Amino acid sequence: MYKTFVARREDWPGEAWLARFVAGRAEAESWYFGQAVVPTPSAEDCRAALERHMPELLPHYERACALVGDDEVAHRMLSHYRPAPENYGCSQAVWLGEEGPALIRNFDYPPDIVSDRFELTDWSGLKVISKAQRPWGGCLDGMNEEGLVASVTFGGSRVQGVGFSIILMLRYVLETCHRVNQAVAALCRIPVALPQNVTVVDRSGRYATLFLGPRQRPIISRVRACTNHQRTGRPSSSSMARQLRLLQALEEPSMSLSRLTDLFLLPPLYSGRDPYRTLYTAVYRPAEGRVDYIWPGKRWSQSFKDFRIGEYTHCYL
């Protein structure tokens, strides 16, 4: 299967975003409604929740709603409030040695569902480079120009609660926070819809991994490697194997950032099997304001000083 990724600068959502939203409407509805186990909220409830928990995003949300017009279903989806459960893979690790700090992550997901966009945005005076994901505002991983990086992995359970999608919460953190302690406070305060694990690191080398979920107290950890499980529940053998490999690698005296990055392109971290293939590897270097998006045989570097629009097509064998 071939998939083309694009790098684009889009300061804030406008007519080009609207065209993409209309084209991807069916997939966005499938993501938001899915097989929800609780009734979905009204557009009024969604707006009120966003105003209460992430008020800084409200003007941007209202601008997106104005673009789609009088469409209550779209307004509900755009809020990211109480989405249906979903599954995906992922592995991520914090590197603090030479050439660090850095956050390295693999994102594992069905290729035909994940967005094609890597973006540089400037919603409110703080530039953000991110891997964008549906249907508005979502970030799978990203970095702001103050040197804060955030990345998410699935928490291992499909338990659904009253909260927001983690991808909008990451957007909020990158839009409003400069340091790890600010990001941790925000992520602990905002209710999350599904079990999720988030790693944040800033240019000073401060870092944290948070284990979040509905109806549970956030756990703030200093673990430097994270996959798809939390301390409760039954982790899959794949998730355990990936985390163990990363933890072992981080303890090796001869380990380097280059060698650690190479490990992300090999099993058990790298998956070449359907449905959750490794779609890309990202290496964020907050002190340099740079991210390298990596596929076997391809490295695509982007930075705040030199963000280049373009595209790359990868063949997933």
Number of C-alpha atoms within 10 A of each C-alpha: 8 11 14 13 15 14 21 17 15 14 15 17 18 12 12 10 16 17 12 13 18 13 11 15 16 10 15 21 18 12 19 24 18 14 12 14 12 13 9 18 14 14 19 11 14 22 20 15 18 20 15 12 17 18 15 15 20 17 12 17 21 15 14 23 19 12 15 18 11 10 12 14 11 20 22 24 23 25 29 25 27 26 30 25 21 15 14 16 23 27 26 28 26 29 26 19 13 10 13 19 22 27 29 23 28 28 25 26 20 16 19 11 13 18 17 19 17 24 22 27 20 17 15 14 10 15 18 25 28 27 22 22 20 25 25 22 23 21 26 21 28 26 33 27 22 18 24 31 32 27 31 28 28 25 28 23 20 16 16 21 20 18 22 23 23 31 21 25 23 27 23 21 26 28 23 17 19 19 21 24 15 13 26 21 12 19 20 17 12 16 25 26 25 28 26 24 24 24 30 27 29 26 21 15 19 16 26 21 24 22 25 25 26 18 16 11 10 17 14 15 12 12 14 19 24 30 29 26 22 21 9 9 10 11 17 11 8 14 19 15 15 22 22 16 15 23 15 11 17 21 9 9 7 8 15 18 21 9 11 16 20 14 16 26 19 12 12 17 24 22 21 17 12 12 14 17 21 25 21 18 25 26 22 32 25 25 18 17 21 21 23 17 19 20 18 13 6 11 12 15 16 21 20 17 10 10 16 15 13 11 14 12 11 16 10 16 8
